Structures are given as C-alpha cells and as structure tokens.
C-alpha cells in the first residue's frame, strides 16, 4: 500500500480516495494531483516513488516530472498573452514575423493556425535526430522549409512534436526572447511556479524524477472496469510507418531519452516541460482568476479565445474526433475534462492539466509512469470523475 501524503479540503475527499485507488488498481508508481478553487488550493496530494525506472526515493512535495504535451497549454498562453498585449495579431500570416516561414506554399498560414493545429505541418519529410531537435536551429529551419500536408486552414491534425519549433521560433522572432525564458520571466517567476520549459542546471539534481513506460495492470475478466480497446483505424495508423500519425510522433527519430539532462535543459514547448502538479494547477488557476494577490493572466476576451472552438471533428493525426481552441484541447470524448467549458491539455502517457471557469476550478495530475495513451489516461480520468463527484 502506498502512503498518500498531503491534504484535501473538506468535501474533496473523493479525490484522495481516487488517488489512492490509482496506486492500488491502476499501476501508479509515483504521482501528484493538485486542485485550486477560486485561487485557493483545495487538493495537494502526492505518493509513490520519484523515479519510475527504479530506485526507492519517495516522491516529495516539490517533486517535478516531465509532463510531455501538457507543456503545450503553457506555451499557448505565451502567444495569447502576446496578443493580449498587442504584440502579435492572431490573424496575421506567420511569415509577417518569420519571413523564412513563407517557403513551400505557407504564405497564408496564420498565427491562429499554429495554435489550433490547422497549419498542415505535423510531420517532417526528414525527421530530426534528438541532437538536432534540441539545438535551437535545426527544428525551426525544418518546419520553415516543410511543405504542408494539407491546405492550411482547411482541416486539423495534432502537431505533436513540430509545435515546439513552430511556437518557439515565432515567440523568439516577436520578442527576442526564447519561449522558455519568456515563461520563466513573465509567468513562472511572478506566480512562484516550479515549472520550466528548459530545466536549469541548478534544478537538474534531485528535483525532477525519472519517467518510464509502464504497462497498465491486466483488466479484470468481467465488470465495468474493462478497458475500451482503440478502434482498428487508430491502431492501424500508429502501426503504419508511412501514416501521418506515425510520422507526426516520429518527427524526432530515434525517440529522445527524456531522462537525459540535455533533453530536459532544451526548450521544447510541445513536449519537454517539467513541472509539479501544484505548479500546473496554479498556472491554470491564474488564467481564470487572481491567485495570492497576483492579477489573473487572461483578460476575459483572451479567456474566450482560449476556449472558443477553432478545430473540431476528424483529426488527421490522432484519427479520432478532437476539439481545440487556440492552443488548448476542449472537453470532448477524446479528451474528457470536467465540464463543457473546460480547457487544458493532456500529456501523452498520463499527465493532465486544465481549468474550468464556470466552477472556478483548476486541476493538474502529474505522473512518472507513462502508460499507452495519448489524450485520456484512465488514472487522470478517475481523478477528474472524483472531482466531479466532490462538486455535487
């Protein structure tokens, strides 16, 4: 039995019970969950071990983990805040700020297309090596030269890896600062967040745990707990080396070692953010309201942009129906959140963070055990359902 640490406010006990259940029934090794309501922390739980690939060091209050695509929600906030400050026009062509990007028929790709996965650039004709992916130059040059896989703006498909270089380079062209530095100076610093896109050397030792792929426990032979198998079309897409799905996730090939200090120090806004659950929940709380005297980050109009549907229906990469606002996944069957008005982002393999303005809630779950899922991890969904029960 795992000794769950931390606290929950009165009424939120179902979240603690569900968190403990994940260790007992769903193969959890180390994890944390945090919830804020009206800017106040009401759930702060952690348990298990820090490193999923071995070792017995316990997960502690300040343990951080790589959160993969949950990073995208933080990166999207940078572009929306720059728009809020009048520094970027979401309806301007990307080439307005990044002239080299106009190549190969991309003159009409708009900034909003990058955020809503409509740019047609989820894959590269020539994948990058891990070293090229993190060198800060090869990735932006590759997406600038790449021809779109479909006419930009006419359809959507998840930009799993290329989102890093698309948003990262655009922010640097607009501000003269890297996206990771902008987050550190404008978001993480003022809010006191243990959250990094590019983990500093001083934080490399001891703060961030190690992740590992893990198999979920076998499903019971009967009952409602049986896992739902993916549709055959989804399975086929992930297994076909020539599919857009496989190519999008393999834009870095061979796959990078996500525990490598060099990878963690790199600024990859699509996939390599490192954070505590508390930091991610506090970040989302700050998008929808004041937190500890710090004025909310999103003005009402910006919040509307974040969660107004821009893309919906068949996703050319994920091969299921998905919904996106500007940079954020929206509540739906592919990525269930708390309620129809919720917006946020999952991370492949487990992590999830989102806000729900109507209930003044923000939620974050961080794990070190990466299971085989992209948008709806059963451990995260168990916690979200428990949170919904707590609100009844």
Secondary structure, DSSP 8 states (H G I E B T S, - for coil): ----EEEE-TT-HHHHHHHHHHHHHS---EEEEEEEETTEEEEEEEEEBS-TTS---B--TT-BEE-GGGHHHHHHHHHHHHHHTTS--TTSBGGGT-GGGGTTT-TT-BHHHHHTT-SS-SS-SS-B-HHHHTSSSHHHHHHHH---SS-TTS-----TTTHHHHHHHHHHHHHSS-HHHHHIIIIIHHHT--EESS--HHHHTTTB---EE-------SSSTT------HHHHHHHH-TTSHHHHHHTSBSS---TT-HHHHHS--TTT--EE-HHHHHHHHHHHHS-BTTB--SS-HHHHHHHHS--EEEE-TTTSSEEEESSSSEESBTTB--SSTT-EEEE-TTS-EEEEEGGGTEEEEEEESEE-S-SS--HHHHHHHHHHHHHT-
